């Protein structure tokens, strides 16, 4: 029984070492550890956070709804959703998924995003914070 444990440990270590050398998708097929070591970038994910001035929530939602509809129609957009905090109604996030970085760049440079930014500029209590993954 002890021999089997040692053999299994050597087998697993060999697979992990081979995986570290190759760092390819094919390597991960037989070795779960490889895929867990390095996050895979399958798409571009963005979380945008904004705090609006008190009393601007409803107007912000109206303008953001237009952005949501236009962005969902973009070719490279996979998911786009506006959320309002349940604890503080002045805080909003937008969770976004794009097929790749180029699709996100196209969105960031779109006319509908520029219109949104211009229309909401005076509503914001601070800077728009964008985290890209």
C-alpha positions in Angstrom: 0.0 0.0 0.0 2.9 2.3 0.8 4.5 1.7 -2.6 1.2 2.7 -4.3 1.1 5.9 -2.4 4.7 6.8 -3.4 4.0 5.8 -7.0 0.9 8.0 -7.1 2.8 11.0 -5.6 5.6 10.6 -8.1 3.0 10.4 -10.9 1.3 13.6 -9.7 4.5 15.5 -9.3 5.7 14.5 -12.7 2.5 15.8 -14.2 2.7 19.1 -12.4 6.4 19.5 -13.4 5.6 18.8 -17.0 2.7 21.2 -16.8 4.9 24.0 -15.4 7.3 23.5 -18.3 4.6 23.6 -21.0 2.0 25.9 -19.6 -0.5 25.0 -22.3 -4.2 24.2 -22.4 -3.3 20.6 -23.5 -1.2 20.2 -20.4 -4.1 21.0 -18.2 -6.3 18.3 -19.6 -4.9 15.6 -17.5 -3.6 17.7 -14.6 -6.0 19.8 -12.6 -3.2 21.4 -10.6 -1.9 23.2 -13.8 -5.2 25.0 -14.5 -5.5 26.0 -10.9 -2.0 27.7 -10.8 -2.6 30.3 -13.5 -6.0 31.9 -14.1 -7.1 31.5 -17.7 -8.2 34.5 -19.7 -11.1 33.3 -21.8 -12.8 36.8 -22.0 -12.5 40.3 -20.7 -14.4 41.0 -17.6 -14.9 44.6 -16.3 -16.5 45.8 -13.1 -17.2 49.6 -13.1 -18.2 51.3 -9.9 -19.8 54.7 -9.5 -21.2 56.7 -6.7 -23.9 59.3 -7.7 -24.9 62.4 -5.9 -27.9 62.2 -3.6 -31.2 62.6 -5.5 -29.6 61.6 -8.8 -30.3 57.8 -8.6 -33.5 57.8 -10.7 -32.0 60.0 -13.5 -28.8 58.0 -13.5 -30.8 54.7 -13.9 -32.7 56.2 -16.8 -29.5 57.3 -18.6 -27.7 54.1 -17.8 -30.6 52.0 -19.1 -29.9 53.4 -22.6 -26.2 52.5 -22.3 -27.1 49.0 -21.2 -29.4 48.4 -24.2 -26.9 49.8 -26.7 -24.0 47.8 -25.2 -25.9 44.5 -25.2 -26.3 45.0 -29.0 -22.5 45.3 -29.5 -21.0 42.4 -31.4 -18.3 41.6 -28.8 -20.5 42.0 -25.7 -21.3 38.8 -23.8 -23.0 40.3 -20.7 -23.8 43.7 -19.4 -25.8 44.4 -16.2 -26.3 47.5 -14.0 -26.7 46.8 -10.3 -27.6 49.2 -7.5 -26.4 48.6 -3.9 -29.1 47.4 -1.5 -27.2 49.0 1.4 -26.5 52.4 -0.2 -28.7 53.4 -3.2 -26.1 55.9 -4.3 -23.6 53.2 -5.3 -23.9 51.4 -8.6 -21.8 48.8 -10.4 -21.8 47.6 -13.9 -20.7 44.0 -14.5 -19.5 43.6 -18.1 -18.2 40.7 -20.1 -16.6 40.9 -23.6 -15.2 38.3 -25.9 -11.8 40.0 -25.8 -9.9 43.2 -25.0 -10.6 44.6 -28.5 -14.4 44.3 -27.9 -14.0 46.1 -24.6 -11.9 48.9 -26.3 -14.6 49.2 -29.0 -17.2 49.7 -26.2 -15.1 52.2 -24.4 -14.7 54.2 -27.6 -18.4 53.9 -28.7 -20.7 56.9 -29.2 -23.2 55.5 -26.7 -20.5 55.3 -24.0 -19.4 58.8 -24.7 -23.0 60.0 -24.5 -23.5 58.2 -21.2 -20.3 59.8 -19.8 -21.3 63.3 -20.8 -24.9 62.9 -19.6 -23.9 61.5 -16.2 -20.8 63.6 -15.5 -22.5 66.1 -13.2 -24.4 63.3 -11.4 -21.3 61.5 -10.1 -20.1 62.1 -6.6 -16.6 60.8 -7.6 -14.6 59.2 -10.4 -15.8 56.2 -12.3 -13.7 53.3 -11.1 -13.0 50.6 -13.6 -11.4 47.2 -12.8 -10.5 45.0 -15.8 -9.9 41.3 -15.5 
